[in-house]
Amino acid sequence: MIRIFGSILLAATVTFGAPSIDSLLKGLDDLYKQVSDIKAVVTLTQQKANQGAKKLEMMYYRRDSDQSFLIVITGPEAEKGNGYLRVGDNFWMYRKNTRTFQHINRDESIGGSDAHGDDFEGRLLTEMYEPARDDKGNELITEEMLGKIPVYRFEVKAKVNDVDYPKKVYWVRKDKTVMLKETSYSASGTLMQTAYFLTFTEIKKRLVPVKQLFVDEFEKGNKTIVEISGISIDKLDDQIFTKAYLENLSK
């Protein structure tokens, strides 16, 4: 899976002397929680070995106060008008040609891409992961250079079952709480995916990753580029997160 908005707002000066993994995760979560509503244009360009590229464009709305989001696909033409709506624990897929809603699971593929419904959620890292430790109980965290940038490299493990990967390694800048790289592993320790956060823009004094690259390490040659534009963090109207609003957008 790819995680599109799990780290959308991650920027502030790190104040930790010798940070623990928990403090780094909480720092990311605290910064992220400062914004509850998001509107953006999302473009996924998916490259599969020997199949060429597939582009999926969508409008995306999210409100974290009640775990709601809305996705309306705007391209390609074959998918245009289809959408996805989540309100609380309910998740529906809407099909324009039949004008019907179908109740689906969080891991449903979005528009036939490698993105899934749970990739668009706003779950907290501290709810999903905890520090990984060595045989002596020491946290697995080091200070390294990622290219020319000083970073903290640290490993986490899942503490709940409903996560995309049970083990992850993060590279976070030392001077700002910005995620630069992430690797994801299966329960057996197999590297499944590498994510790079390539380009950032500043919105209301926060850095937002607007171009990300997800490399499939299991099926070689597959990768997905995520580009985000038109970002707004203003409060969204309640009517946006309704079936009626999705139907109206799809007309």
Secondary structure by P-SEA (a helix, b strand, c coil): ccccccccccccccccccccaaaaaaaaaaaaacccbbbbbbbbbbbcccccbbbbbbbbbbbcccccbbbbbcccccccccbbbbcccbbbbbbccccbbbbbcccccccccccccccccccccccccccccccccccbbbbbbcccbbbbbbbbbbcccccccccbbbbbbcccccccbbbbbcccccccbbbbbcbbbbccccccccbbbbbcccccccbbbbbbccccccccccccccaaaaaaaac
